[in-house]
Amino acid sequence: MKNIYVLLAGESTSQFGNNLFDIAIMWYLYRLTDNSTTIGLISGTFNALVVLNVLTGYLADRFPKTKVMMTIDGLQAVLMGVATYLYYGFALNIWTLVGVAFIAKILGTVFDPAENALIPQIVPADQLQRVNSMNQGVKVCAQLVGMLAGGSLVAFVSLADFVLINGLTFLVSLGCIVIVHKRVGHAEQVSVEQVQTRDWYAGLAYVYHNPMLRTLILLAVIVNMVIGPVLGLNIIWTRGTLHASAVVYSLAQALFIIGVVTGSILINFVKTTFKTKLLLALTTMTVAVTFMVLMRSIGTTLIAMMVIVMAGGFVNVSLFTLIQLKTPGELLGRVNGAMMSCTNISMPIGIALGGVITRYVGIATVFIIGSAITLMALLAMSRVTLNEA
């Protein structure tokens, strides 16, 4: 377990730096363009890059995972060093701003599948759920700290300083992964040499031909799509429906983070099957959304938001753990890549669709539609048999 603690220490540090960087990038992008359409297109493009996980998961299976991760962290540190030089040299324009962020996002799509595929190699099977919940909780906490620090400092600190800090956090992460590599590198090399298939699409094919994984990923896609509007359009509900202040909106955003961390912790105390955990999470989401829409008060909204995200944490940890347990090691990077592409892209799609539908039927109706779809997914899931043995 020592290896996972070292890995999480590095990851939490780089997550903190990444959130500082992301906040600074969007702040300066707005200052440079003052154009919401441009910002929306750029932000949407960044989010869409998650589909590359289908391809980048191949690298996690083709090469030792720690080497992939070390390479990416090294490249990220170099990129941030170049960006620091450019920004201190006053070469700050929309092209250098978007260019650096775009490359950083692409590199990030290579790192994540490798990390998710590495965890089962360095953690005993009976500890996977606990480690996955720790991993999710640590990342979210680092994001929260980075978000708060970035929001507090962005008006006073230059973009070059933010980029420099981000580069240093990648060096810390690199150092941690080097330590893990020295401990497990030989075993990884042997595992890679035993891989028979080299097809980049093998992960998609494996999911397609595996009824259990196909069902679970479809479930995650549906949940992310219907819950996406609840999270992404929260400002419309808070300001337009509840007529609440910006303080309430900020508090709701903070409760999202608290909900994810709480869900990551509580799942370790629920001693039952994965299917039961998923059904419990879906039931909780349906009740919370319905309760929020019917009551329409600030207090119930804040409670419901936290509970919804907490249930989402249940789904994510359960899904990652089951995939890690049921997928052959030589395919784990590609299967993780396929899963991350499908589930991560579904949330912004859900937010976009929710935004369009809201114009015609109102935000409350959109939330109720999402709750109804979640209920249907719950009923369908109750009839599915999962081979968890």
C-alpha positions as CSV (number, residue, x, y, z in Angstrom):
1,M,0.0,0.0,0.0
2,K,3.0,2.3,0.3
3,N,3.1,2.7,-3.4
4,I,-0.4,4.0,-3.6
5,Y,0.2,6.6,-0.9
6,V,3.2,7.9,-2.9
7,L,1.2,8.0,-6.1
8,L,-1.7,9.9,-4.4
9,A,0.7,12.4,-2.9
10,G,2.0,13.2,-6.3
11,E,-1.4,13.3,-7.9
12,S,-2.9,15.6,-5.3
13,T,-0.1,18.0,-5.8
14,S,-0.5,18.1,-9.6
15,Q,-4.3,18.3,-9.3
16,F,-3.9,21.4,-7.1
17,G,-1.6,23.0,-9.7
18,N,-3.9,22.0,-12.6
19,N,-6.8,23.8,-11.0
20,L,-4.8,26.9,-10.4
21,F,-3.8,26.8,-14.1
22,D,-7.4,26.2,-15.3
23,I,-8.8,29.1,-13.4
24,A,-6.0,31.4,-14.5
25,I,-6.4,30.4,-18.1
26,M,-10.2,31.1,-18.2
27,W,-9.7,34.4,-16.3
28,Y,-7.1,35.7,-18.7
29,L,-9.0,34.3,-21.7
30,Y,-12.0,36.4,-20.7
31,R,-9.8,39.4,-20.3
32,L,-8.3,39.0,-23.7
33,T,-11.5,38.2,-25.7
34,D,-14.4,39.6,-23.6
35,N,-16.5,37.2,-25.8
36,S,-18.7,34.6,-24.2
37,T,-19.1,32.7,-27.5
38,T,-15.4,32.3,-28.0
39,I,-14.9,31.2,-24.4
40,G,-17.8,28.7,-24.8
41,L,-16.3,27.2,-27.9
42,I,-12.9,26.9,-26.5
43,S,-14.1,25.4,-23.2
44,G,-16.3,23.0,-25.1
45,T,-13.4,21.9,-27.3
46,F,-11.3,21.3,-24.2
47,N,-14.0,19.1,-22.7
48,A,-14.4,17.2,-25.9
49,L,-10.8,16.1,-25.8
50,V,-11.8,13.3,-23.4
51,V,-12.8,11.2,-26.5
52,L,-9.1,10.8,-27.1
53,N,-9.0,8.4,-24.1
54,V,-10.1,5.7,-26.5
55,L,-6.8,6.1,-28.2
56,T,-4.5,7.1,-25.3
57,G,-5.7,4.0,-23.3
58,Y,-3.7,2.0,-25.8
59,L,-0.5,3.5,-24.6
60,A,-1.2,2.4,-21.1
61,D,-1.3,-1.2,-22.3
62,R,1.4,-1.0,-24.9
63,F,4.1,0.5,-22.6
64,P,4.8,0.3,-18.8
65,K,2.3,2.5,-17.1
66,T,4.7,4.3,-14.8
67,K,6.9,5.1,-17.8
68,V,4.0,6.6,-19.6
69,M,3.1,8.7,-16.5
70,M,6.7,9.8,-16.0
71,T,6.9,10.9,-19.6
72,I,3.7,12.9,-19.5
73,D,4.6,14.6,-16.2
74,G,8.0,15.5,-17.7
75,L,6.4,16.9,-20.8
76,Q,3.9,18.9,-18.8
77,A,6.7,20.4,-16.7
78,V,8.6,21.3,-19.8
79,L,5.5,22.8,-21.4
80,M,4.8,24.9,-18.3
81,G,8.5,26.0,-18.3
82,V,8.2,27.2,-21.9
83,A,4.9,28.9,-21.2
84,T,6.4,30.7,-18.1
85,Y,9.1,32.0,-20.3
86,L,6.7,33.2,-23.0
87,Y,4.3,34.8,-20.5
88,Y,7.0,36.6,-18.5
89,G,8.3,37.8,-21.9
90,F,4.9,39.4,-22.5
91,A,4.0,37.0,-25.4
92,L,0.6,36.7,-23.9
93,N,-2.1,36.5,-26.5
94,I,-5.0,34.2,-27.3
95,W,-2.9,31.9,-29.5
96,T,-0.2,31.3,-26.8
97,L,-2.9,31.0,-24.2
98,V,-5.1,28.5,-25.9
99,G,-2.1,26.7,-27.5
100,V,-0.5,25.9,-24.2
101,A,-3.8,24.9,-22.6
102,F,-4.7,22.7,-25.5
103,I,-1.4,20.8,-25.4
104,A,-1.7,20.4,-21.6
105,K,-5.2,19.0,-22.0
106,I,-4.1,16.4,-24.6
107,L,-1.2,15.3,-22.4
108,G,-3.7,14.9,-19.6
109,T,-5.8,12.4,-21.7
110,V,-2.7,10.1,-21.9
111,F,-2.0,10.2,-18.1
112,D,-5.4,9.3,-16.7
113,P,-6.0,5.9,-18.3
114,A,-2.4,4.9,-17.4
115,E,-3.0,5.8,-13.7
116,N,-6.3,3.9,-13.6
117,A,-4.7,0.8,-15.1
118,L,-1.7,1.0,-12.8
119,I,-3.8,1.0,-9.5
120,P,-4.8,-2.7,-9.8
121,Q,-1.2,-3.6,-10.3
122,I,0.0,-2.1,-7.1
123,V,-3.1,-2.7,-4.9
124,P,-4.5,-6.0,-3.6
125,A,-7.9,-6.9,-5.1
126,D,-9.6,-6.7,-1.8
127,Q,-8.4,-3.1,-1.3
128,L,-9.4,-1.7,-4.7
129,Q,-12.7,-0.1,-3.6
130,R,-11.0,1.6,-0.7
131,V,-8.2,2.9,-2.8
132,N,-10.5,4.1,-5.6
133,S,-12.6,6.0,-3.1
134,M,-9.4,7.5,-1.6
135,N,-8.2,8.4,-5.1
136,Q,-11.4,10.1,-5.9
137,G,-11.6,11.9,-2.6
138,V,-8.0,13.1,-2.7
139,K,-8.4,14.5,-6.2
140,V,-11.6,16.3,-5.4
141,C,-10.1,17.9,-2.3
142,A,-7.0,19.0,-4.2
143,Q,-9.3,20.5,-6.8
144,L,-11.3,22.3,-4.1
145,V,-8.1,23.8,-2.6
146,G,-6.8,24.7,-6.0
147,M,-10.2,26.3,-6.9
148,L,-10.3,28.4,-3.8
149,A,-6.6,29.4,-4.0
150,G,-7.0,30.3,-7.7
151,G,-10.1,32.3,-7.3
152,S,-8.5,34.2,-4.4
153,L,-5.2,35.0,-6.2
154,V,-6.1,35.3,-9.9
155,A,-6.8,39.0,-9.7
156,F,-3.4,39.7,-8.1
157,V,-1.0,37.1,-9.5
158,S,0.3,37.0,-13.0
159,L,-0.5,34.1,-15.4
160,A,3.2,33.4,-15.6
161,D,3.3,32.8,-11.9
162,F,0.4,30.4,-12.0
163,V,2.0,28.5,-14.9
164,L,5.3,28.3,-13.0
165,I,3.6,26.9,-9.9
166,N,1.8,24.3,-12.1
167,G,5.1,23.3,-13.6
168,L,6.6,22.7,-10.2
169,T,3.7,20.6,-9.1
170,F,4.3,18.3,-12.1
171,L,7.9,17.9,-11.0
172,V,6.6,16.8,-7.6
173,S,4.3,14.3,-9.3
174,L,7.1,13.1,-11.5
175,G,9.3,12.5,-8.5
176,C,6.6,10.4,-6.8
177,I,6.0,8.3,-9.9
178,V,9.8,7.7,-10.2
179,I,9.7,6.2,-6.7
180,V,6.8,4.0,-7.6
181,H,8.5,3.0,-10.9
182,K,11.7,1.9,-9.1
183,R,9.5,-0.5,-6.9
184,V,7.3,-2.0,-9.6
185,G,9.0,-1.2,-12.9
186,H,10.3,-4.7,-13.5
187,A,6.9,-6.4,-12.9
188,E,5.4,-3.8,-15.3
189,Q,7.9,-4.6,-18.0
190,V,7.2,-8.4,-17.7
191,S,3.4,-7.7,-17.9
192,V,3.8,-5.5,-21.1
193,E,5.9,-8.2,-22.8
194,Q,3.1,-10.7,-22.3
195,V,0.5,-8.6,-24.0
196,Q,-0.6,-10.3,-27.2
197,T,-3.0,-7.9,-28.8
198,R,-1.8,-4.5,-30.1
199,D,-5.1,-3.1,-31.5
200,W,-5.9,0.3,-30.2
201,Y,-9.7,-0.4,-30.4
202,A,-9.5,-3.7,-28.4
203,G,-10.9,-1.9,-25.3
204,L,-14.0,-0.8,-27.2
205,A,-14.4,-4.3,-28.6
206,Y,-14.0,-5.9,-25.2
207,V,-16.6,-3.7,-23.7
208,Y,-19.0,-4.3,-26.6
209,H,-18.7,-8.1,-26.3
210,N,-18.9,-8.1,-22.4
211,P,-22.6,-7.7,-21.4
212,M,-21.8,-6.6,-17.8
213,L,-19.3,-3.9,-18.8
214,R,-21.5,-2.8,-21.6
215,T,-24.4,-2.4,-19.2
216,L,-22.4,-0.6,-16.6
217,I,-20.9,1.9,-19.0
218,L,-24.3,2.6,-20.6
219,L,-25.6,3.2,-17.1
220,A,-22.8,5.6,-16.3
221,V,-23.5,7.5,-19.6
222,I,-27.2,7.8,-18.8
223,V,-26.6,9.0,-15.3
224,N,-24.0,11.6,-16.3
225,M,-26.3,12.9,-19.1
226,V,-29.3,13.3,-16.8
227,I,-27.4,14.6,-13.8
228,G,-25.3,16.9,-15.9
229,P,-28.0,19.6,-16.2
230,V,-28.6,19.5,-12.4
231,L,-24.9,20.4,-11.9
232,G,-24.2,22.5,-15.0
233,L,-27.4,24.5,-14.9
234,N,-27.5,25.0,-11.2
235,I,-27.0,28.8,-11.7
236,I,-30.3,28.9,-13.6
237,W,-32.1,27.1,-10.8
238,T,-30.5,29.1,-8.1
239,R,-31.0,32.6,-9.6
240,G,-34.0,32.1,-11.8
241,T,-36.2,29.8,-9.8
242,L,-35.1,30.4,-6.2
243,H,-34.0,34.0,-6.7
244,A,-31.1,33.3,-4.4
245,S,-27.9,35.3,-4.0
246,A,-24.4,34.5,-5.4
247,V,-23.5,33.3,-1.9
248,V,-26.0,30.5,-2.2
249,Y,-24.7,29.5,-5.6
250,S,-21.1,29.4,-4.3
251,L,-22.3,27.4,-1.3
252,A,-23.9,24.9,-3.7
253,Q,-20.7,24.6,-5.7
254,A,-18.8,23.9,-2.5
255,L,-21.3,21.3,-1.5
256,F,-20.7,19.5,-4.8
257,I,-17.1,18.9,-3.6
258,I,-18.2,17.9,-0.1
259,G,-20.8,15.5,-1.6
260,V,-18.2,13.7,-3.8
261,V,-15.8,13.3,-0.8
262,T,-18.6,12.1,1.5
263,G,-19.7,9.5,-1.1
264,S,-16.2,8.3,-1.5
265,I,-15.9,7.7,2.2
266,L,-19.3,6.2,2.9
267,I,-19.1,3.6,0.1
268,N,-16.5,1.8,2.2
269,F,-19.0,1.3,5.0
270,V,-21.7,-0.1,2.7
271,K,-21.0,-3.9,2.8
272,T,-23.1,-5.2,0.0
273,T,-22.9,-6.1,-3.7
274,F,-22.0,-3.7,-6.4
275,K,-25.4,-4.0,-7.9
276,T,-27.1,-3.1,-4.6
277,K,-24.8,-0.1,-4.3
278,L,-25.7,1.1,-7.8
279,L,-29.4,0.6,-7.2
280,L,-29.1,2.5,-3.9
281,A,-27.3,5.4,-5.7
282,L,-29.8,5.6,-8.4
283,T,-32.7,5.6,-5.9
284,T,-31.1,8.4,-3.9
285,M,-30.5,10.5,-7.0
286,T,-34.2,10.1,-8.1
287,V,-35.5,11.0,-4.7
288,A,-33.2,14.0,-4.2
289,V,-34.0,15.6,-7.6
290,T,-37.7,15.1,-7.1
291,F,-37.6,16.5,-3.6
292,M,-35.6,19.5,-4.7
293,V,-38.1,20.3,-7.5
294,L,-41.2,19.9,-5.3
295,M,-39.9,21.9,-2.3
296,R,-38.1,24.7,-4.2
297,S,-36.4,26.1,-1.2
298,I,-32.8,27.1,-0.6
299,G,-32.3,24.6,2.2
300,T,-33.7,21.6,0.3
301,T,-31.8,22.6,-2.8
302,L,-28.4,22.6,-1.0
303,I,-29.1,19.3,0.7
304,A,-30.3,17.7,-2.5
305,M,-27.3,18.9,-4.5
306,M,-24.9,17.4,-2.0
307,V,-26.9,14.1,-1.9
308,I,-27.0,13.9,-5.7
309,V,-23.3,14.2,-6.1
310,M,-22.7,11.9,-3.1
311,A,-24.7,9.2,-5.0
312,G,-22.7,10.0,-8.1
313,G,-19.5,9.2,-6.1
314,F,-21.0,5.8,-5.2
315,V,-21.6,5.1,-8.9
316,N,-18.1,6.2,-10.0
317,V,-16.2,4.3,-7.3
318,S,-18.3,1.1,-7.9
319,L,-17.8,1.3,-11.6
320,F,-14.1,1.8,-11.6
321,T,-13.6,-1.0,-9.1
322,L,-15.7,-3.5,-10.9
323,I,-14.0,-2.7,-14.2
324,Q,-10.6,-3.2,-12.6
325,L,-11.6,-6.5,-11.2
326,K,-13.3,-7.9,-14.3
327,T,-10.9,-6.7,-17.0
328,P,-7.8,-8.6,-18.1
329,G,-4.7,-6.6,-17.2
330,E,-3.4,-6.4,-20.8
331,L,-6.7,-4.6,-21.8
332,L,-7.2,-2.5,-18.7
333,G,-5.7,0.7,-20.2
334,R,-7.9,0.6,-23.3
335,V,-11.0,-0.4,-21.4
336,N,-10.5,2.4,-19.0
337,G,-9.9,4.8,-21.9
338,A,-13.2,3.7,-23.5
339,M,-15.1,4.1,-20.3
340,M,-13.7,7.5,-19.6
341,S,-14.4,8.7,-23.1
342,C,-18.0,7.6,-23.0
343,T,-18.8,8.7,-19.5
344,N,-16.9,12.1,-19.5
345,I,-18.3,13.3,-22.8
346,S,-21.9,12.4,-21.8
347,M,-22.1,15.1,-19.0
348,P,-21.3,18.1,-21.2
349,I,-23.7,16.7,-23.8
350,G,-26.4,16.4,-21.1
351,I,-25.7,20.0,-20.0
352,A,-26.0,21.3,-23.6
353,L,-29.2,19.4,-24.2
354,G,-30.6,20.5,-20.9
355,G,-29.8,24.1,-21.7
356,V,-31.7,23.9,-25.0
357,I,-34.7,22.2,-23.6
358,T,-34.8,24.6,-20.6
359,R,-35.6,27.5,-23.1
360,Y,-38.9,25.8,-24.0
361,V,-40.1,23.9,-20.9
362,G,-38.3,25.5,-18.0
363,I,-35.5,24.2,-15.7
364,A,-37.9,22.4,-13.3
365,T,-39.2,20.3,-16.1
366,V,-35.7,19.4,-17.2
367,F,-34.9,18.2,-13.7
368,I,-38.0,16.1,-13.5
369,I,-37.3,14.6,-16.9
370,G,-33.8,13.7,-15.7
371,S,-35.3,12.2,-12.5
372,A,-37.7,10.1,-14.6
373,I,-34.9,8.8,-16.8
374,T,-32.9,7.9,-13.8
375,L,-35.9,6.0,-12.4
376,M,-36.2,4.1,-15.7
377,A,-32.5,3.2,-15.5
378,L,-33.0,2.1,-11.9
379,L,-35.8,-0.3,-13.0
380,A,-33.8,-1.6,-15.9
381,M,-30.8,-2.1,-13.7
382,S,-32.8,-4.1,-11.2
383,R,-33.5,-6.7,-13.9
384,V,-29.8,-7.1,-14.9
385,T,-27.7,-9.9,-13.5
386,L,-24.1,-8.9,-12.7
387,N,-21.5,-11.6,-12.5
388,E,-19.5,-10.1,-9.6
389,A,-17.8,-13.4,-8.5
